[in-house]
Amino acid sequence: MTGKFLIATLALLALAACDRKTPKPIVPPAAEAPESQAPTSEQTRSDAAAQAEPPAVAAPIETLADSVDWPATKLHAKIVTSKGDMLVDLYPEQAPKTVANFVQYAKDGHYDRLIIHRVVEGFVIQGGGFNKYFNERPTRDPIPYEGDNGLKNYRTTLAMARTSDPGSAAAQWFVNLRDNNEKLDHYVNDLGPRYGYAVFGRVVEGMDVADAIGVMPTGAGGPFPSEVPAETVTISRVDIIEDAQ
């Protein structure tokens, strides 16, 4: 693995990790995410005024995922992090190779003690490649592309990171914090296919954990010049849960 970072086509630069045989997995960069909603110093109220009012309740984030009849499944994953747990439904019928790959990595302990190494507010959180020392964990060969399975990159969905090669996904995954289908979905027009990012699961409990991670301050870390959480978010493990038959 060299120290060079991949500059993806369509001006999509991202920082992530992959196995020793492939370039860095990517999803589009922070420049494509909505700008931060943090107030300026002129907008910030005094502490006394803030304490005089009850804390604001965040408005629900609208998503097309709420109108989708998601597939029934008996296979799930619990992503255990230092900020809380996320329970994920997995969709082996729609993404059989991707789900089998993720499940095997989880059962092998590949995700144990790794970190969420990339946070882009209003876009994605990404993990599955680096430990807290920013050492890349070795992976198996990449898996075939399943981004054309009909599952869309809506908020709450779990998808595979990859390089500009559509068949390069290995172990890294990301959670969509907003509806990113227009940027990340597979589609075909008269010029041919635009390869997307394979959705293979959906957060059904603990999306508040993903949202909390998604607004953490970020900066440089390890080999990455930006988008690394200033506070380390550890992935303790990923537990695979199968419903009784």
N, C-alpha and C positions, 0 to 999 in steps of 0.2 A: 504494500500500500504506500503510495507516495504522499507527500504533504500537500499536494495541489488540490484545490477545490474545483469541482465541476461547474462550469457556466452552462446552464441548460438552455435549450432552444426556447424561442418565444420570449426571450429576456427574462426567464424565470430562474433567478439565482437563489439557492437555498443552501443551508448548511445542515448536514446530517451525516450518518455513518452507514457503512455497509460492510459486506464481508471483504476479505483480503483480495478477492479476485475482481471486484467490480468497483466502479466509481461511487461517489457519495450519493445516498438516496436524497431525493428532494421533494418538496412541494413548493408552490410559488412563494415569493418573498414578502417581507413585511410591507413593502411599498404597495402591495395590492390589498392589504388589510385596511379596514376603516381606521381613521386617525383616532388617537386616544381622546377620551372624553374627560380627562383630568382637567379641573379648573385652573385658570391662570391665577397668579397671586392677586390680581385685582378682583377676581371673582370669589376668592376665598373669604368666608365670613370669619368673624372673630370667634375665639373659643367660647366666650360667654354666650354669644348669640346662638352658636351651634348647640350648646348644652341646653338652651332654653326650649329647643324644639325636639320632638321625637325624631329618631333616625328615619331617614327616608327608606321606603320599601322599594326595592328594585322592581321595575316593571318586567313582566314576563317577556322573554325574547321570542318574537314570532318566528315560526319555522314551518315550512311545508311538510316537515316530518310528521306533524300532528295530524295531517289529513291522509297519511299513507296507511294502507292496510298491510302492515309488516308481516313477513312470513312467520308462521308458527314454528317453534323450534324447541327441542329438548336439551340443547347444548348451550352452555353459558360459561362465562369467565368472570372471575372477580379480580380486578386489578387493585392490589393493596398498595397504597402509597402513604407517605408520611403526612399527607394532607387529608387523608380519608380514602374510602373505597369507592370504586366504580363497578357496578354490576352490568355486564354486557351480555346481550343475546347474540349468539353466533349463528350464521346462516350457511350450514354446510351444503344445502341443496343448491343454493345460488352461487356459492364460491367454494367448491369442494377442496381444491388444491390449496387455496389460501387459508381456509379454516384448518385443514389438516396440518399445514405448516406451522401456523400460530399455536395450535394445541400441542404439537410436538415440542416446540421451543419452550412452551410453558412447563410441560411435564419434565423436560430435561433440566429445568432450573435456569435456563438461559437468561430469563428476565429478572432473576433474583438479584437484588442489590444494585440494579442499574438506576438510572436517573431519567427524569424528564429533562432533556437537554435543550429543548427548543420551545419557546413560547412566543406567539405572535398574537397580541391582543385583538379580539374580534375576528380571529382566523382559525388557528390551530394550536394544539399542544402536541408535542412529538417526543417519543421515547423508544426504548428497545435496543439501543446501540452502544451506549457508553456507561461506564461506572463513574463514581464521583471524582475519580482522578483523571477522567477523560481518556481512559484507555478503551479502545474498541474491543468488544467481545467477538471472537471469531464466529462465523456463521457457516451454515451449509451452502450448497449451490443455490442460486436464485430459483424462483418458482415461475411457472408460466403465467402470462398475463390473463387476468380475469376481470379487468375493468369494464368489460362490455356485458356484465351480467344483469343489467337493468336496475341495480341498486344505486341510488343517487347520493352524492356527497352533501346531504342535508345536515343541519345541526344535529348533534348527538351521535352521528355515525362514526364508526371505527373503520379506517382504511389503511392500506399499505403505502408506505413511502417507497420511492424508487428513484432511479436515475432517469435520464432522457431515454434510455432503452426501456420500452414497456415491459420487457420480460426480465427485469433486474431486481424485483422486490425480493428481499431476504427476510430480515427479522424485524425491521423498524415499522412502527405504526403511528398513526396520528388520530386525534379526536377532532372532528369539525366543531368549532364553537359557533358558527353561523352557517347559513345555507350557502355552501361554496360550489353548488352544482354547476353554475355557469363557468367557473374557472377550472373545475377539476373533473367533470364528467366526460366519459367517452361519448363521442358522437361522430356521425359520418355525413359529409356533404358531397357536392360534386367534385371536390378536390381530393376526396378520400377520407380516411379516418383521422380523427384527432384522438390520440390515446389519452385515457384518463387515469384515475387512481382507483384501485379496486376496493370497493366497500365490501366488508365481510361481517360486520356486526354493528350493534347499536347500543349505546348506553341507555339502560332503562331505569337505573337507580344510581344516584350519585353524580348527576350532571352538575350539581352545585359545586362538587369538588373540582371538576374540570374547569368550571367558570372561575372559581377562586384561583386556581393555578394560572388561568389565562389572563389575569390582571396583575400578576406579580411583576415587580420591577425587573428589568433585564439589562444585560450588558455583555461584556466580553467574558469568555471563560474557556480555558483549555485552548484548543486550536481555533475557536470560533470568535470572530470579532464582535458579534452582537447576538441578541435573541436568546441568551442563556439566563435562566432565572438567577437573580442575585442570591436568593436563598435556595440551597439545594433541596430539590424534591426527589426523594428516594422512592423507587419502586421496590417494595419489600419482596414481592413475589406476585405471580399470576396463578390463581387457582382455577382449575377447570372443573365445572360442575355439570353433571349429567343427570337429568330427571330420571326417576325410576320408570321402567318400561311398564 
